[in-house]
């Protein structure tokens, strides 16, 4: 199960993300893949650190003006491009579509999990 975890760079509650990922691992086991946007700080960064710390499969979609790394889903040639604000929008769409269920299922799942863990 591919689950996207993205959010603000200002998000600081790493314990909530850690608990959330632990719960997902209990539910999906080795089938779990955490998908993120590749930001170093905030929700994305905590998701990456937690997934890798728990030895959970991890994939990321940084904006194409970032440099390629071993966790990137897209090919190496897609990265290192000139900055353009639209890169973020394209990346968000890619995360949603790559996560299981595509846009509709992902949106419903995010709302359900958000209400359970972050309210």
LINURMO-V839064 format. One record per backbone hydrogen bond with DSSP energy under -0.5 kcal/mol. CO is the residue of the C=O (numbers start at 1). NH is the residue of the N-H. Records with the same first field share a line. If there is no record, write none. Layout:
CO = NH, NH
//
This chain:
1 = 3, 33
2 = 100
3 = 35
8 = 11, 43
12 = 14
13 = 17
14 = 18
15 = 19
16 = 20
17 = 21
18 = 22
19 = 23
20 = 24
21 = 25
22 = 26
23 = 27
24 = 28
25 = 29
28 = 31
29 = 32
32 = 57
33 = 3
34 = 59
35 = 5
36 = 61
41 = 45
42 = 46
43 = 47
44 = 48
45 = 49
46 = 50
47 = 51
48 = 52
49 = 53
50 = 54
51 = 56
52 = 55
57 = 34
59 = 36
60 = 73
63 = 66
64 = 80, 81
66 = 80
69 = 72
71 = 60
75 = 78
76 = 79
84 = 87
85 = 88, 89
86 = 90
87 = 91
88 = 92
89 = 93
90 = 94
91 = 95
92 = 96
93 = 97
94 = 98
95 = 99
99 = 102
101 = 105
102 = 106
103 = 107
104 = 108
105 = 109
106 = 110
107 = 111
108 = 112
109 = 113
110 = 114
111 = 115
112 = 116
113 = 117
114 = 118
//
